[in-house]
């Protein structure tokens, strides 16, 4: 394949389980060296798509190519060039940190000297050198996740696939993991990830697709998606009422769009301060008013009408 061809290309990609269509004829392409994300709620079809791309689940229909190869006939050749970080860690907790990498490296045919040298490099990259001889079981969730990523890199993959990489981690551990992934991207590794965290998608992805009910409902960079599907700012209003829906009509027309949530009203506008002045001019006195920039969560609410996490 030529350098300007997509590293991963899907056309009409479909996955069915009996009568249930989990992925509905989607199209996407991943370029070499970029971070590409699948954003959506649980059950949107993200993991089913990742399993097809990872050559562990055959497509029901459509066309899929990785490195110009067909997963249906070239699965082993493709998998040898992939690194995979599953949604749940699959570490051997009875082994030490470094032994987990040694064993995995041997699966790829690396010699013992190669495996040991690679493990030293990867543990330093994952900031786990001091825990090399520790058993895995007592490690924190963040350490285990970093070890899983380090292990997935033992074969020096061209594409690293990450399924919900930071689910269950505390904020500090998430930011450490983001730093490691950013460094990998700078080294030329192509990242393909799924997430239902908005801030994670904005932090990591050059481009992404938003999936819902097995379909792609939007595609672009985080900035382009916000520009296309939302406004520059959002005014959040909280009132002393049991149901904010009863006030929606009184703020209708004060911005481009009004979103009603159980505990607040969102007014989408290019000038949040001006919208706030109109709210007061209409005789409304909110308990609190906050002007913030639009985010990918606002994009998703606009596209699907519900929050990302089901």
Secondary structure, 3 states (H helix, E strand, C coil): CCCCCCCEEEEEEEEEECCEEEEEEEEEEECCCCEEEEECCCCCCHHHHHHHHCCCCCCCEEEEEECCEEHHHHHHHHHCCEEEECCCCCCCCCCEHHHHHHHHHHHCCCCHHHHHHHHHHHHHHCCCHHHCCCECCCCCHHHHHHHHHHHHCCCCCCEEEEECCCCCCCHHHHHHHHHHHHHHHHCCCEEEEEECCHHHHHHHCCEEEEEECCEEEEEECHHHHHHHHCCCEEEEEECCCCCHHHHHHHHCCCCCEEEEECCEEEEEECCHHHHHHHHHHCCCCCCEEEEEECCHHHHHHHHHCCCCCC
